Amino acid sequence: MSSRIRICTKEDSRVLAETIRKSFRDIAERFGLTQENAPRHPSNCTMDWIRKDMERGVTYFAIENKNHIIGCVAFERANSEVCYLERLAVLPGYRRRGFGKALVERAVSEAKHLGVNYVSIGIIAEHTELKDWYKRLGFVEGESKEFPLLPFCVTVMSYEIGKSCQQCAPPDVVERVSDLCR
């Protein structure tokens, strides 16, 4: 496996949006998500989303295999306590090879470097396989909540930096997920 993880630039916006859309297509189909009922779901990602994220300080890490982007993750420092993972995506043909885990580990490493206490991500509550995958990486299942603009319930998964005992993230993490859906 000849892969590397790098920080993306605005010039990567097109390929990042395409990678995210393709990576989330099967999830959108599985959970019946469309542009109409879930316009902010990653299966509808655009270059404009990526650029606006970057303008507000979100960092995108891409994993490349043979110089082609095959996956990515958005990483945002919310405050001095919490960083968010968003849009973790690996193209279907490259799944189950450790690329997603490598992206999460890179983001957790960045969070440690920044000195925050938690890394959190919101996922579809009914996506049990993904929930179990995050648990194997050391994330803990937190609160689940319904949002008026989403056709699914969101569960927050959190990883506590530097602790042997994993605990849930602070309550404001769930509210941040709501902000992303507007």
DRENPA-3360 file (N, C-alpha, C; in nm, 2 decimals, always signed):
BEGIN
1 = MSSRIRIC = +0.09/-0.12/+0.00/+0.00/+0.00/+0.00/+0.09/+0.12/+0.00 ~ +0.08/+0.20/-0.10/+0.16/+0.32/-0.12/+0.07/+0.44/-0.10 ~ +0.05/+0.48/+0.03/-0.05/+0.58/+0.06/+0.02/+0.69/+0.15 ~ -0.04/+0.81/+0.15/+0.01/+0.91/+0.24/-0.11/+1.00/+0.27 ~ -0.10/+1.07/+0.38/-0.21/+1.17/+0.42/-0.15/+1.31/+0.41 ~ -0.22/+1.40/+0.35/-0.17/+1.53/+0.34/-0.29/+1.63/+0.37 ~ -0.25/+1.76/+0.40/-0.34/+1.86/+0.42/-0.38/+1.92/+0.28 ~ -0.51/+1.94/+0.27/-0.56/+1.99/+0.14/-0.56/+2.14/+0.13;
9 = TKEDSRVL = -0.57/+2.18/+0.00/-0.59/+2.33/-0.03/-0.72/+2.35/-0.10 ~ -0.75/+2.47/-0.12/-0.87/+2.50/-0.20/-0.87/+2.44/-0.34 ~ -0.75/+2.42/-0.39/-0.74/+2.36/-0.53/-0.79/+2.22/-0.53 ~ -0.80/+2.16/-0.41/-0.84/+2.02/-0.40/-1.00/+2.01/-0.39 ~ -1.06/+2.13/-0.38/-1.21/+2.13/-0.36/-1.29/+2.04/-0.45 ~ -1.26/+2.04/-0.58/-1.34/+1.96/-0.67/-1.33/+1.81/-0.64 ~ -1.21/+1.77/-0.63/-1.19/+1.62/-0.60/-1.23/+1.58/-0.46 ~ -1.22/+1.67/-0.36/-1.28/+1.64/-0.23/-1.43/+1.62/-0.24;
17 = AETIRKSF = -1.50/+1.72/-0.30/-1.64/+1.71/-0.31/-1.69/+1.59/-0.38 ~ -1.62/+1.55/-0.49/-1.65/+1.43/-0.56/-1.63/+1.31/-0.48 ~ -1.51/+1.30/-0.41/-1.48/+1.19/-0.32/-1.59/+1.17/-0.21 ~ -1.63/+1.28/-0.15/-1.73/+1.28/-0.05/-1.86/+1.23/-0.10 ~ -1.90/+1.29/-0.21/-2.03/+1.25/-0.27/-2.03/+1.10/-0.31 ~ -1.93/+1.05/-0.37/-1.92/+0.91/-0.41/-1.92/+0.82/-0.29 ~ -1.85/+0.86/-0.19/-1.83/+0.78/-0.06/-1.96/+0.77/+0.02 ~ -2.04/+0.87/+0.01/-2.17/+0.87/+0.09/-2.29/+0.83/+0.00;
25 = RDIAERFG = -2.27/+0.80/-0.12/-2.38/+0.76/-0.21/-2.46/+0.64/-0.16 ~ -2.38/+0.54/-0.12/-2.45/+0.41/-0.07/-2.52/+0.44/+0.06 ~ -2.47/+0.52/+0.15/-2.54/+0.56/+0.27/-2.67/+0.63/+0.24 ~ -2.66/+0.72/+0.15/-2.78/+0.80/+0.11/-2.89/+0.70/+0.06 ~ -2.85/+0.61/-0.02/-2.94/+0.51/-0.08/-3.00/+0.42/+0.04 ~ -2.91/+0.37/+0.12/-2.95/+0.28/+0.23/-3.06/+0.35/+0.33 ~ -3.04/+0.48/+0.36/-3.12/+0.55/+0.45/-3.23/+0.64/+0.38 ~ -3.24/+0.63/+0.25/-3.34/+0.70/+0.18/-3.32/+0.85/+0.18;
33 = LTQENAPR = -3.20/+0.90/+0.18/-3.16/+1.04/+0.19/-3.15/+1.10/+0.05 ~ -3.22/+1.21/+0.03/-3.22/+1.28/-0.10/-3.18/+1.43/-0.08 ~ -3.16/+1.49/-0.19/-3.14/+1.64/-0.19/-3.25/+1.71/-0.12 ~ -3.37/+1.66/-0.14/-3.49/+1.72/-0.08/-3.51/+1.70/+0.07 ~ -3.48/+1.58/+0.11/-3.51/+1.55/+0.26/-3.38/+1.57/+0.34 ~ -3.26/+1.57/+0.28/-3.14/+1.59/+0.36/-3.04/+1.67/+0.28 ~ -3.07/+1.79/+0.25/-2.98/+1.87/+0.16/-2.84/+1.89/+0.21 ~ -2.81/+1.88/+0.34/-2.68/+1.90/+0.39/-2.61/+1.77/+0.42;
41 = HPSNCTMD = -2.67/+1.66/+0.37/-2.60/+1.53/+0.39/-2.48/+1.53/+0.29 ~ -2.37/+1.46/+0.34/-2.25/+1.46/+0.25/-2.26/+1.41/+0.11 ~ -2.37/+1.33/+0.09/-2.39/+1.27/-0.05/-2.43/+1.39/-0.14 ~ -2.45/+1.50/-0.09/-2.49/+1.62/-0.17/-2.37/+1.73/-0.17 ~ -2.26/+1.69/-0.12/-2.15/+1.78/-0.10/-2.11/+1.85/-0.23 ~ -2.07/+1.98/-0.22/-2.03/+2.06/-0.34/-1.90/+2.12/-0.31 ~ -1.83/+2.17/-0.41/-1.71/+2.24/-0.40/-1.72/+2.36/-0.31 ~ -1.84/+2.43/-0.32/-1.86/+2.55/-0.24/-1.86/+2.52/-0.09;
49 = WIRKDMER = -1.92/+2.40/-0.05/-1.91/+2.36/+0.09/-1.77/+2.35/+0.14 ~ -1.69/+2.29/+0.05/-1.55/+2.26/+0.09/-1.48/+2.40/+0.11 ~ -1.50/+2.48/+0.01/-1.43/+2.62/+0.01/-1.48/+2.70/+0.13 ~ -1.61/+2.70/+0.16/-1.66/+2.77/+0.27/-1.60/+2.72/+0.41 ~ -1.59/+2.58/+0.41/-1.53/+2.52/+0.53/-1.39/+2.57/+0.55 ~ -1.31/+2.56/+0.44/-1.17/+2.61/+0.45/-1.16/+2.75/+0.49 ~ -1.25/+2.84/+0.44/-1.25/+2.98/+0.47/-1.27/+3.00/+0.62 ~ -1.35/+2.92/+0.68/-1.38/+2.94/+0.83/-1.29/+2.85/+0.91;
57 = GVTYFAIE = -1.18/+2.80/+0.86/-1.08/+2.73/+0.93/-1.08/+2.58/+0.94 ~ -1.17/+2.52/+0.87/-1.17/+2.37/+0.87/-1.06/+2.32/+0.79 ~ -0.99/+2.22/+0.84/-0.88/+2.16/+0.77/-0.93/+2.03/+0.71 ~ -0.90/+2.00/+0.59/-0.93/+1.87/+0.52/-0.80/+1.80/+0.51 ~ -0.80/+1.67/+0.55/-0.69/+1.58/+0.53/-0.73/+1.48/+0.42 ~ -0.65/+1.46/+0.33/-0.68/+1.36/+0.22/-0.58/+1.25/+0.23 ~ -0.63/+1.13/+0.21/-0.54/+1.01/+0.20/-0.53/+0.98/+0.05 ~ -0.41/+0.97/+0.00/-0.38/+0.94/-0.14/-0.32/+0.80/-0.15;
65 = NKNHIIGC = -0.36/+0.73/-0.25/-0.30/+0.60/-0.29/-0.26/+0.61/-0.43 ~ -0.13/+0.60/-0.45/-0.07/+0.61/-0.58/-0.10/+0.75/-0.64 ~ -0.09/+0.85/-0.56/-0.11/+0.99/-0.60/-0.26/+1.03/-0.63 ~ -0.35/+0.95/-0.60/-0.50/+0.98/-0.62/-0.57/+0.98/-0.48 ~ -0.65/+1.09/-0.46/-0.72/+1.10/-0.34/-0.83/+0.99/-0.34 ~ -0.83/+0.91/-0.23/-0.92/+0.80/-0.22/-1.01/+0.82/-0.09 ~ -0.98/+0.92/-0.01/-1.06/+0.94/+0.11/-1.01/+1.07/+0.17 ~ -1.10/+1.12/+0.26/-1.07/+1.25/+0.33/-1.15/+1.26/+0.46;
73 = VAFERANS = -1.11/+1.36/+0.54/-1.18/+1.39/+0.66/-1.17/+1.54/+0.68 ~ -1.28/+1.60/+0.73/-1.27/+1.74/+0.77/-1.25/+1.75/+0.92 ~ -1.16/+1.84/+0.96/-1.12/+1.85/+1.10/-1.14/+2.00/+1.14 ~ -1.22/+2.02/+1.25/-1.25/+2.16/+1.29/-1.23/+2.17/+1.44 ~ -1.15/+2.27/+1.48/-1.14/+2.30/+1.62/-1.25/+2.39/+1.66 ~ -1.34/+2.34/+1.74/-1.46/+2.41/+1.78/-1.43/+2.51/+1.89 ~ -1.35/+2.47/+1.99/-1.31/+2.55/+2.10/-1.19/+2.49/+2.17 ~ -1.15/+2.54/+2.28/-1.03/+2.49/+2.35/-1.04/+2.34/+2.40;
81 = EVCYLERL = -1.16/+2.29/+2.40/-1.19/+2.16/+2.45/-1.22/+2.05/+2.35 ~ -1.28/+2.09/+2.23/-1.33/+2.00/+2.14/-1.29/+2.03/+1.99 ~ -1.26/+1.92/+1.92/-1.24/+1.92/+1.77/-1.35/+1.83/+1.72 ~ -1.39/+1.86/+1.60/-1.49/+1.78/+1.53/-1.43/+1.71/+1.41 ~ -1.47/+1.59/+1.39/-1.45/+1.52/+1.26/-1.58/+1.53/+1.18 ~ -1.57/+1.56/+1.05/-1.68/+1.57/+0.97/-1.65/+1.51/+0.83 ~ -1.75/+1.45/+0.77/-1.73/+1.40/+0.63/-1.62/+1.30/+0.61 ~ -1.60/+1.21/+0.71/-1.50/+1.11/+0.69/-1.55/+1.02/+0.57;
89 = AVLPGYRR = -1.47/+1.02/+0.47/-1.51/+0.95/+0.35/-1.40/+0.87/+0.29 ~ -1.43/+0.74/+0.25/-1.33/+0.66/+0.18/-1.41/+0.60/+0.06 ~ -1.36/+0.61/-0.06/-1.43/+0.56/-0.17/-1.46/+0.41/-0.15 ~ -1.57/+0.36/-0.20/-1.61/+0.22/-0.18/-1.51/+0.12/-0.21 ~ -1.44/+0.13/-0.32/-1.34/+0.03/-0.36/-1.22/+0.03/-0.27 ~ -1.20/+0.12/-0.18/-1.09/+0.12/-0.09/-1.12/+0.10/+0.05 ~ -1.24/+0.06/+0.08/-1.28/+0.04/+0.22/-1.23/-0.09/+0.28 ~ -1.23/-0.10/+0.41/-1.18/-0.21/+0.48/-1.03/-0.25/+0.46;
97 = RGFGKALV = -0.96/-0.14/+0.43/-0.81/-0.15/+0.41/-0.73/-0.07/+0.51 ~ -0.80/+0.00/+0.60/-0.74/+0.08/+0.70/-0.72/+0.23/+0.67 ~ -0.77/+0.27/+0.55/-0.76/+0.41/+0.51/-0.84/+0.50/+0.60 ~ -0.97/+0.46/+0.64/-1.05/+0.54/+0.73/-0.99/+0.55/+0.86 ~ -0.94/+0.44/+0.91/-0.87/+0.44/+1.05/-0.75/+0.54/+1.04 ~ -0.67/+0.53/+0.94/-0.56/+0.62/+0.93/-0.60/+0.77/+0.93 ~ -0.71/+0.80/+0.86/-0.75/+0.94/+0.86/-0.80/+0.98/+1.00 ~ -0.87/+0.89/+1.07/-0.91/+0.93/+1.21/-0.79/+0.94/+1.30;
105 = ERAVSEAK = -0.70/+0.85/+1.29/-0.57/+0.86/+1.37/-0.50/+0.99/+1.34 ~ -0.50/+1.03/+1.22/-0.43/+1.16/+1.18/-0.50/+1.28/+1.25 ~ -0.63/+1.28/+1.25/-0.71/+1.38/+1.31/-0.70/+1.38/+1.46 ~ -0.69/+1.26/+1.52/-0.67/+1.25/+1.67/-0.53/+1.31/+1.70 ~ -0.44/+1.27/+1.62/-0.30/+1.32/+1.64/-0.30/+1.48/+1.64 ~ -0.37/+1.53/+1.54/-0.38/+1.68/+1.53/-0.44/+1.74/+1.66 ~ -0.55/+1.67/+1.70/-0.62/+1.72/+1.82/-0.53/+1.72/+1.95 ~ -0.45/+1.61/+1.96/-0.35/+1.60/+2.07/-0.25/+1.72/+2.06;
113 = HLGVNYVS = -0.21/+1.74/+1.94/-0.11/+1.85/+1.92/-0.17/+1.99/+1.96 ~ -0.30/+2.01/+1.93/-0.37/+2.13/+1.97/-0.40/+2.14/+2.12 ~ -0.39/+2.03/+2.19/-0.42/+2.03/+2.33/-0.56/+2.02/+2.37 ~ -0.65/+1.98/+2.28/-0.79/+1.97/+2.32/-0.82/+1.84/+2.39 ~ -0.94/+1.83/+2.45/-0.97/+1.71/+2.53/-1.06/+1.60/+2.46 ~ -1.13/+1.65/+2.36/-1.22/+1.56/+2.29/-1.22/+1.57/+2.14 ~ -1.24/+1.46/+2.07/-1.27/+1.46/+1.92/-1.41/+1.40/+1.91 ~ -1.50/+1.47/+1.84/-1.63/+1.42/+1.83/-1.68/+1.42/+1.68;
121 = IGIIAEHT = -1.78/+1.33/+1.66/-1.84/+1.32/+1.52/-1.98/+1.28/+1.54 ~ -2.07/+1.34/+1.46/-2.21/+1.30/+1.46/-2.24/+1.21/+1.35 ~ -2.31/+1.10/+1.38/-2.34/+1.00/+1.27/-2.49/+0.96/+1.28 ~ -2.54/+0.90/+1.17/-2.67/+0.85/+1.17/-2.69/+0.75/+1.28 ~ -2.78/+0.77/+1.37/-2.80/+0.68/+1.49/-2.82/+0.54/+1.45 ~ -2.90/+0.51/+1.34/-2.93/+0.38/+1.30/-2.81/+0.31/+1.23 ~ -2.71/+0.38/+1.20/-2.59/+0.32/+1.13/-2.51/+0.24/+1.22 ~ -2.56/+0.12/+1.26/-2.49/+0.05/+1.37/-2.35/+0.00/+1.33;
129 = ELKDWYKR = -2.33/-0.04/+1.21/-2.19/-0.08/+1.17/-2.09/+0.03/+1.19 ~ -2.13/+0.15/+1.15/-2.04/+0.27/+1.17/-2.01/+0.30/+1.32 ~ -2.12/+0.29/+1.39/-2.11/+0.31/+1.54/-2.01/+0.21/+1.60 ~ -2.03/+0.09/+1.56/-1.94/-0.02/+1.61/-1.79/+0.01/+1.57 ~ -1.77/+0.05/+1.45/-1.64/+0.08/+1.40/-1.57/+0.19/+1.48 ~ -1.65/+0.30/+1.51/-1.59/+0.41/+1.59/-1.56/+0.36/+1.73 ~ -1.65/+0.27/+1.78/-1.62/+0.21/+1.92/-1.49/+0.14/+1.92 ~ -1.46/+0.06/+1.81/-1.34/-0.01/+1.80/-1.22/+0.08/+1.80;
137 = LGFVEGES = -1.24/+0.20/+1.75/-1.13/+0.30/+1.75/-1.11/+0.38/+1.88 ~ -1.20/+0.35/+1.98/-1.19/+0.41/+2.11/-1.29/+0.52/+2.13 ~ -1.39/+0.54/+2.04/-1.49/+0.64/+2.06/-1.60/+0.58/+2.14 ~ -1.67/+0.67/+2.21/-1.78/+0.63/+2.30/-1.91/+0.69/+2.25 ~ -2.01/+0.61/+2.25/-2.14/+0.66/+2.20/-2.20/+0.76/+2.31 ~ -2.24/+0.87/+2.26/-2.31/+0.97/+2.34/-2.45/+0.99/+2.32 ~ -2.50/+1.10/+2.33/-2.64/+1.14/+2.32/-2.69/+1.12/+2.17 ~ -2.81/+1.08/+2.16/-2.88/+1.08/+2.03/-2.99/+1.18/+2.03;
145 = KEFPLLPF = -3.01/+1.25/+1.92/-3.11/+1.36/+1.92/-3.17/+1.37/+1.78 ~ -3.29/+1.41/+1.77/-3.36/+1.43/+1.64/-3.35/+1.58/+1.62 ~ -3.34/+1.62/+1.49/-3.33/+1.76/+1.45/-3.44/+1.78/+1.34 ~ -3.51/+1.89/+1.35/-3.62/+1.91/+1.26/-3.59/+1.91/+1.11 ~ -3.47/+1.94/+1.07/-3.43/+1.94/+0.93/-3.37/+1.81/+0.88 ~ -3.36/+1.71/+0.96/-3.30/+1.58/+0.92/-3.40/+1.47/+0.93 ~ -3.40/+1.38/+0.83/-3.49/+1.26/+0.84/-3.44/+1.14/+0.92 ~ -3.34/+1.17/+1.00/-3.28/+1.06/+1.08/-3.23/+1.13/+1.22;
153 = CVTVMSYE = -3.21/+1.04/+1.31/-3.16/+1.08/+1.44/-3.01/+1.08/+1.44 ~ -2.95/+1.17/+1.51/-2.80/+1.18/+1.51/-2.75/+1.14/+1.64 ~ -2.64/+1.05/+1.64/-2.57/+1.01/+1.76/-2.43/+1.07/+1.76 ~ -2.39/+1.13/+1.87/-2.26/+1.19/+1.88/-2.16/+1.08/+1.93 ~ -2.05/+1.06/+1.87/-1.95/+0.97/+1.91/-1.83/+1.05/+1.95 ~ -1.77/+1.02/+2.06/-1.66/+1.11/+2.11/-1.54/+1.02/+2.16 ~ -1.42/+1.08/+2.14/-1.30/+1.02/+2.18/-1.23/+1.12/+2.27 ~ -1.20/+1.07/+2.39/-1.14/+1.15/+2.49/-0.99/+1.14/+2.48;
161 = IGKSCQQC = -0.92/+1.25/+2.46/-0.77/+1.25/+2.44/-0.70/+1.23/+2.57 ~ -0.61/+1.14/+2.57/-0.52/+1.12/+2.69/-0.58/+1.05/+2.81 ~ -0.70/+0.99/+2.79/-0.76/+0.93/+2.91/-0.77/+0.78/+2.88 ~ -0.75/+0.70/+2.98/-0.77/+0.55/+2.96/-0.92/+0.52/+2.97 ~ -1.00/+0.60/+3.05/-1.14/+0.58/+3.06/-1.21/+0.67/+2.96 ~ -1.28/+0.62/+2.87/-1.35/+0.70/+2.77/-1.48/+0.75/+2.83 ~ -1.51/+0.88/+2.80/-1.64/+0.94/+2.85/-1.70/+1.01/+2.73 ~ -1.82/+1.05/+2.75/-1.89/+1.13/+2.65/-1.84/+1.27/+2.64;
169 = APPDVVER = -1.86/+1.33/+2.53/-1.82/+1.47/+2.51/-1.91/+1.57/+2.59 ~ -1.87/+1.69/+2.60/-1.95/+1.79/+2.67/-2.08/+1.80/+2.59 ~ -2.19/+1.84/+2.66/-2.32/+1.85/+2.60/-2.33/+1.95/+2.48 ~ -2.25/+2.05/+2.47/-2.26/+2.14/+2.36/-2.22/+2.08/+2.22 ~ -2.16/+1.96/+2.23/-2.13/+1.89/+2.10/-2.25/+1.86/+2.02 ~ -2.36/+1.81/+2.09/-2.48/+1.78/+2.02/-2.54/+1.90/+1.96 ~ -2.54/+2.01/+2.02/-2.59/+2.14/+1.97/-2.51/+2.18/+1.84 ~ -2.38/+2.15/+1.84/-2.30/+2.19/+1.72/-2.35/+2.11/+1.60;
177 = VSDLCR = -2.38/+1.98/+1.62/-2.43/+1.90/+1.51/-2.56/+1.97/+1.45 ~ -2.64/+2.02/+1.54/-2.76/+2.09/+1.49/-2.73/+2.21/+1.40 ~ -2.62/+2.28/+1.44/-2.58/+2.40/+1.36/-2.54/+2.36/+1.22 ~ -2.47/+2.24/+1.21/-2.43/+2.20/+1.08/-2.54/+2.16/+0.99 ~ -2.65/+2.13/+1.04/-2.77/+2.08/+0.96/-2.85/+2.20/+0.91 ~ -2.82/+2.32/+0.95/-2.91/+2.43/+0.91/-2.87/+2.48/+0.77;
% end
